[in-house]
Amino acid sequence: MDAPRTYVRVYVWELPVRIFHWLNALCIAVLCVTGYLIAHPPALVTSREAGDLYTFGVIRFIHFAAAYVFVGVLLLRLYWAFAGNRFARWNNFLPLTRRQLQETLDVAKIEVLQVSDRPLEPLGHNAVAYFSYTAMFLLALFQIVSGFALYAGASGSWFPRLFAWVTPLFGSEYRLRTFHSAAMWLFVAFILMHVYLSCYEDYVDGRGAISSMIGGWKFKERKKDDGPAR
């Protein structure tokens, strides 16, 4: 019978990171729902005059308001990539070292192909998660640029007009809108995989992958130099 293992708590995700995470999740959910309604407006059965309704005006307002919050959160997260602790630092998100590349292969074997049961216990995210967030960051930049470019024609504000040059690059507003909508579905696919893999890791490893994004603490197996378990 294996000896029981003891664990120590490690403070991994600082409060700003957790706030950014949940604000991003909320913004992306709101943007996806309202964006879908804008692209595929449902029929509204009502006895009221069309001129008395402002349903899609409200939906568009919520979409654009969430977009501004999303941009603000993204900028703050970029700042924290330089000001945060070692788990939040920018160099985690780029494949710069041999260790990161090896960890990418290990994650593929363990969590995707399931051809290995060798324990993999990174305290922060694993390398694949970090790199996928980099890809989502680039996709978010595209959504911001393309979204404000689409908004520029209907807005009198200076900020959306900074992106008016983007629409001619795609040939037409219709084509840019098509790419903007397609990118939304990539976000939806990422969210599904992110939730599944977070639950999978939490169930298999039992080290607080999900709860750590609420309280900040994760668990690692105690070694001799770790001091007493907490």
Phi, psi and chi 1 to 4 in degrees:
 res  aa     phi    psi   chi1   chi2   chi3   chi4
   1 MET       -  131.7 -177.1  175.9 -179.8      -
   2 ASP   -68.7  143.3  -65.6  -25.3      -      -
   3 ALA   -67.5  142.7      -      -      -      -
   4 PRO   -63.7  141.4   23.7  -34.1      -      -
   5 ARG   -95.9  143.7  -64.8 -173.4  -65.7  178.0
   6 THR  -114.3  153.8   56.0      -      -      -
   7 TYR  -128.3  155.0  -68.0   85.0      -      -
   8 VAL  -114.8  148.0  -68.9      -      -      -
   9 ARG   -84.4  139.8  -67.7 -158.9  -50.0  166.8
  10 VAL  -128.4  129.0 -179.6      -      -      -
  11 TYR   -80.3  107.4 -170.4   62.2      -      -
  12 VAL  -102.0  -56.4  175.8      -      -      -
  13 TRP  -100.0  111.4  -54.4  123.4      -      -
  14 GLU   -67.8  161.5  -61.0  164.4  -63.5      -
  15 LEU   -55.7  -45.1 -179.3   59.9      -      -
  16 PRO   -58.2  -39.8  -26.4   36.4      -      -
  17 VAL   -62.2  -41.8  172.0      -      -      -
  18 ARG   -67.8  -39.0  -54.4 -163.5  -50.9  -88.9
  19 ILE   -64.6  -45.4  -67.5  174.9      -      -
  20 PHE   -58.9  -42.7  -60.6  151.7      -      -
  21 HIS   -59.3  -49.8  174.7  -87.1      -      -
  22 TRP   -75.0  -32.0  -66.9  113.0      -      -
  23 LEU   -66.1  -41.0  -79.1  177.2      -      -
  24 ASN   -60.9  -45.0  -96.3  -30.2      -      -
  25 ALA   -60.0  -44.3      -      -      -      -
  26 LEU   -64.4  -46.1  177.9   61.2      -      -
  27 CYS   -61.2  -45.2  -72.6      -      -      -
  28 ILE   -64.6  -40.0  -69.8  172.0      -      -
  29 ALA   -62.8  -46.6      -      -      -      -
  30 VAL   -64.1  -43.2  171.0      -      -      -
  31 LEU   -64.5  -40.0  -72.7  166.9      -      -
  32 CYS   -67.3  -44.8  -74.4      -      -      -
  33 VAL   -65.9  -50.7  171.7      -      -      -
  34 THR   -68.0  -35.6   54.8      -      -      -
  35 GLY   -63.6  -40.1      -      -      -      -
  36 TYR   -64.2  -41.4  179.5   83.6      -      -
  37 LEU   -66.1  -35.5  -68.2  174.9      -      -
  38 ILE   -66.5  -40.8  -68.2  169.9      -      -
  39 ALA   -77.3  -30.5      -      -      -      -
  40 HIS  -131.7   71.4  -53.9  -80.4      -      -
  41 PRO   -65.8  127.5   22.7  -32.2      -      -
  42 PRO   -77.9  158.4   29.4  -34.5      -      -
  43 ALA   -73.8  132.5      -      -      -      -
  44 LEU  -106.8  113.0  -61.8  177.2      -      -
  45 VAL   -90.4  112.6 -179.9      -      -      -
  46 THR  -153.1  154.4  177.8      -      -      -
  47 SER   -90.3   -4.3   60.2      -      -      -
  48 ARG   -77.5  155.0  -63.4  178.0   60.8 -173.0
  49 GLU   -67.2  142.7  -69.6  -69.4  -26.0      -
  50 ALA   -59.0  -33.7      -      -      -      -
  51 GLY   -69.2  -17.5      -      -      -      -
  52 ASP   -88.4   -9.0  -63.7  -27.1      -      -
  53 LEU   -97.8  147.8  -61.9  174.9      -      -
  54 TYR  -139.3   34.9 -163.2   62.4      -      -
  55 THR   -59.1  -50.8  -55.8      -      -      -
  56 PHE   -79.7  -18.3  -76.9   93.3      -      -
  57 GLY   -64.8  -40.6      -      -      -      -
  58 VAL   -66.2  -42.5  172.2      -      -      -
  59 ILE   -61.6  -44.3  -68.4  173.8      -      -
  60 ARG   -64.2  -40.2  -79.1  168.2   56.0   85.7
  61 PHE   -61.7  -45.2  172.1   78.7      -      -
  62 ILE   -61.8  -40.7  -66.2  173.5      -      -
  63 HIS   -61.6  -47.5 -171.9   77.1      -      -
  64 PHE   -72.5  -35.4  -64.3  134.9      -      -
  65 ALA   -63.4  -43.5      -      -      -      -
  66 ALA   -63.3  -34.3      -      -      -      -
  67 ALA   -64.1  -42.1      -      -      -      -
  68 TYR   -64.9  -41.5  -82.4  106.7      -      -
  69 VAL   -62.8  -41.6  175.2      -      -      -
  70 PHE   -58.9  -43.5 -173.5   61.1      -      -
  71 VAL   -63.6  -43.7  170.9      -      -      -
  72 GLY   -62.1  -44.4      -      -      -      -
  73 VAL   -63.6  -40.2  171.4      -      -      -
  74 LEU   -62.4  -41.4 -166.6   66.9      -      -
  75 LEU   -66.6  -40.7  -68.2  174.8      -      -
  76 LEU   -65.8  -37.7  -71.1  172.6      -      -
  77 ARG   -67.3  -35.3 -177.3   61.8 -176.5   89.8
  78 LEU   -62.0  -42.8  -85.2  175.3      -      -
  79 TYR   -61.0  -42.7  163.4   75.1      -      -
  80 TRP   -70.9  -17.6 -155.2 -106.3      -      -
  81 ALA   -66.4  -17.2      -      -      -      -
  82 PHE  -108.7  -24.6  -64.5   90.3      -      -
  83 ALA  -100.8  -15.1      -      -      -      -
  84 GLY   -81.7 -176.2      -      -      -      -
  85 ASN   -75.4 -176.2   65.9   10.9      -      -
  86 ARG   -67.1  -20.5   63.8 -172.8  178.1   96.6
  87 PHE   -81.6  -19.6  -56.8  106.8      -      -
  88 ALA  -103.1   -1.7      -      -      -      -
  89 ARG   -69.8  153.8  -57.8  -72.7  -71.6 -175.6
  90 TRP   -62.8  -32.4   64.1  -89.6      -      -
  91 ASN   -70.3  -13.1   56.0  -25.7      -      -
  92 ASN   -69.6  -24.5  -68.6  -55.0      -      -
  93 PHE   -90.8   -1.1  -63.9   87.2      -      -
  94 LEU  -121.8  139.9  -60.3  174.1      -      -
  95 PRO   -75.9   79.7   27.8  -33.6      -      -
  96 LEU  -100.6  -21.2  -59.9  174.5      -      -
  97 THR  -124.1  160.0   66.7      -      -      -
  98 ARG   -64.8  -34.8  179.5  177.0  -63.2 -179.0
  99 ARG   -61.3  -41.8 -179.7 -164.7   62.2   77.9
 100 GLN   -63.7  -42.1  -70.2  173.1  -54.8      -
 101 LEU   -66.9  -38.8  -63.6  175.9      -      -
 102 GLN   -66.3  -39.3 -179.1   59.4   51.6      -
 103 GLU   -65.4  -33.5 -171.1  173.4  -76.0      -
 104 THR   -60.4  -44.9  -58.8      -      -      -
 105 LEU   -65.0  -39.7  -65.1  175.9      -      -
 106 ASP   -63.8  -41.7  -67.9  -20.6      -      -
 107 VAL   -63.9  -40.7  170.8      -      -      -
 108 ALA   -61.6  -40.7      -      -      -      -
 109 LYS   -69.5  -38.5  -67.5  177.4 -178.2  178.1
 110 ILE   -85.4  -50.1  -63.8  168.4      -      -
 111 GLU   -96.8  -25.3  -64.3 -169.4    0.5      -
 112 VAL   -99.9  -60.3 -179.5      -      -      -
 113 LEU   -81.0  -23.5  -58.9  175.8      -      -
 114 GLN    53.7   45.1  -64.3 -170.5   -5.7      -
 115 VAL  -104.3    3.0  -64.2      -      -      -
 116 SER  -142.9  143.5  173.4      -      -      -
 117 ASP  -117.0   19.8   58.9   -2.8      -      -
 118 ARG   -66.0  128.1 -175.0  166.4   65.0   86.5
 119 PRO   -63.3  137.6   22.4  -32.7      -      -
 120 LEU  -126.8  113.3 -177.2   66.2      -      -
 121 GLU  -128.9   63.3  -61.9 -174.6  -11.3      -
 122 PRO   -70.7  142.4   27.7  -34.4      -      -
 123 LEU   -74.0  -42.4  -87.6  177.1      -      -
 124 GLY   -83.9 -142.6      -      -      -      -
 125 HIS   -77.0  158.2  -62.1  -55.4      -      -
 126 ASN   -78.4  170.8   61.0   55.7      -      -
 127 ALA   -61.9  -38.9      -      -      -      -
 128 VAL   -62.9  -41.3  171.5      -      -      -
 129 ALA   -62.9  -46.1      -      -      -      -
 130 TYR   -58.6  -45.8  -84.0  120.2      -      -
 131 PHE   -68.2  -35.1  -59.0  159.4      -      -
 132 SER   -66.6  -33.0   67.3      -      -      -
 133 TYR   -68.5  -32.2  -62.1  149.1      -      -
 134 THR   -63.2  -43.9  -60.1      -      -      -
 135 ALA   -62.2  -40.0      -      -      -      -
 136 MET   -69.0  -32.6  -73.2  -60.5  102.4      -
 137 PHE   -63.0  -43.9  170.2   76.5      -      -
 138 LEU   -65.4  -39.4  -64.2  175.4      -      -
 139 LEU   -65.6  -38.3 -173.5   64.5      -      -
 140 ALA   -63.4  -38.9      -      -      -      -
 141 LEU   -60.4  -42.3  -73.5 -178.3      -      -
 142 PHE   -63.0  -42.6  172.8   77.1      -      -
 143 GLN   -63.8  -38.7  -72.1  -63.9   77.8      -
 144 ILE   -65.4  -49.3  -70.3  168.9      -      -
 145 VAL   -63.9  -48.3  170.5      -      -      -
 146 SER   -68.8  -37.3   59.5      -      -      -
 147 GLY   -64.8  -46.0      -      -      -      -
 148 PHE   -71.6  -26.7  -80.0  109.4      -      -
 149 ALA   -65.4  -40.6      -      -      -      -
 150 LEU   -67.8  -31.2  -67.8  169.2      -      -
 151 TYR   -78.8  -21.6 -175.0   34.0      -      -
 152 ALA   -59.2  -38.3      -      -      -      -
 153 GLY   -67.5  -23.8      -      -      -      -
 154 ALA  -107.5    1.4      -      -      -      -
 155 SER  -112.4  143.2  174.2      -      -      -
 156 GLY   -97.1    1.5      -      -      -      -
 157 SER   -79.9  151.4  174.9      -      -      -
 158 TRP   -71.9  -31.1   63.3  -88.5      -      -
 159 PHE   -66.6  -50.6 -174.9   73.0      -      -
 160 PRO   -60.4  -31.7  -24.1   35.1      -      -
 161 ARG   -69.4  -15.7  -67.9 -175.4  178.1  -83.7
 162 LEU   -63.2  -20.5  -67.7  176.9      -      -
 163 PHE  -108.7   12.5  -55.4   94.1      -      -
 164 ALA   -63.2  -24.1      -      -      -      -
 165 TRP   -71.5  -14.1   56.1  -89.4      -      -
 166 VAL   -71.9  -39.2  176.2      -      -      -
 167 THR   -57.5  -46.4  -58.0      -      -      -
 168 PRO   -60.1  -26.9  -24.8   34.7      -      -
 169 LEU   -64.0  -29.2  -66.9  179.8      -      -
 170 PHE   -96.3    0.1  -74.0   81.0      -      -
 171 GLY    93.2  -37.2      -      -      -      -
 172 SER  -162.6  161.4   67.4      -      -      -
 173 GLU   -65.5  -35.3 -173.8  175.6  -65.1      -
 174 TYR   -61.4  -44.5  172.5   78.9      -      -
 175 ARG   -66.9  -40.6 -174.0  172.1  -63.3  174.7
 176 LEU   -63.6  -39.8  178.4   58.5      -      -
 177 ARG   -63.2  -35.7 -167.9  179.6  -56.9  -85.0
 178 THR   -63.3  -44.7  -60.1      -      -      -
 179 PHE   -66.6  -38.5  -81.1   96.0      -      -
 180 HIS   -62.1  -42.6 -171.4   72.4      -      -
 181 SER   -69.3  -39.4  -63.3      -      -      -
 182 ALA   -63.0  -39.8      -      -      -      -
 183 ALA   -64.5  -31.7      -      -      -      -
 184 MET   -59.8  -40.8  179.3 -161.2   75.0      -
 185 TRP   -69.0  -26.9  -70.2  109.1      -      -
 186 LEU   -66.4  -37.6  -67.9  178.7      -      -
 187 PHE   -63.2  -42.5  -93.4  106.9      -      -
 188 VAL   -61.4  -43.9  172.0      -      -      -
 189 ALA   -62.9  -41.0      -      -      -      -
 190 PHE   -62.9  -42.7  169.2   78.0      -      -
 191 ILE   -60.4  -44.1  -69.6  169.4      -      -
 192 LEU   -61.1  -45.2  -66.3  174.9      -      -
 193 MET   -67.5  -39.1  -70.6 -172.9  -67.9      -
 194 HIS   -62.8  -46.5  176.2   65.9      -      -
 195 VAL   -64.9  -43.6  171.8      -      -      -
 196 TYR   -61.8  -49.1  163.7   73.5      -      -
 197 LEU   -68.6  -32.9  -70.4  174.5      -      -
 198 SER   -65.3  -44.3  -64.3      -      -      -
 199 CYS   -65.9  -39.4  -66.5      -      -      -
 200 TYR   -62.7  -47.4  174.4   86.1      -      -
 201 GLU   -64.5  -39.7 -178.2  178.7  -21.6      -
 202 ASP   -65.1  -38.7 -150.7   33.8      -      -
 203 TYR   -72.1  -42.9  175.1   77.5      -      -
 204 VAL   -75.9  -47.9  172.3      -      -      -
 205 ASP   -86.5  -33.5  -66.2  -21.3      -      -
 206 GLY    61.8   35.0      -      -      -      -
 207 ARG  -112.7   17.4  -63.7 -171.8  -61.3  116.3
 208 GLY    83.9   34.3      -      -      -      -
 209 ALA   -60.2  -40.2      -      -      -      -
 210 ILE   -83.3  -48.5  -65.1  177.3      -      -
 211 SER   -64.8  -22.8   63.1      -      -      -
 212 SER   -65.8  -26.1   66.3      -      -      -
 213 MET   -81.2    0.5 -159.9   48.9   69.9      -
 214 ILE  -107.4  -50.0  -61.5  174.1      -      -
 215 GLY   -99.2  -19.3      -      -      -      -
 216 GLY    96.2  -15.0      -      -      -      -
 217 TRP   -97.4  139.5  -61.9   88.5      -      -
 218 LYS  -122.7  174.2  -67.8 -174.0   76.4  171.1
 219 PHE  -123.6  142.1  -59.5   88.7      -      -
 220 LYS  -132.9  155.3   71.6  170.4 -175.5  174.7
 221 GLU   -65.2  134.3 -171.0  171.3   -1.8      -
 222 ARG   -73.6  132.2 -175.7  167.3   67.0   90.0
 223 LYS  -110.7  172.5  -64.0 -180.0  173.4   59.3
 224 LYS   -60.8  -33.7  -68.7 -178.7  179.7 -179.8
 225 ASP   -91.6    8.9   55.9  -11.0      -      -
 226 ASP   -89.3  -10.0  -73.4  -32.1      -      -
 227 GLY    82.0 -172.2      -      -      -      -
 228 PRO   -69.1  148.9   25.2  -34.4      -      -
 229 ALA   -66.7  146.2      -      -      -      -
 230 ARG  -111.4      -  -62.6 -179.8   62.0 -177.9
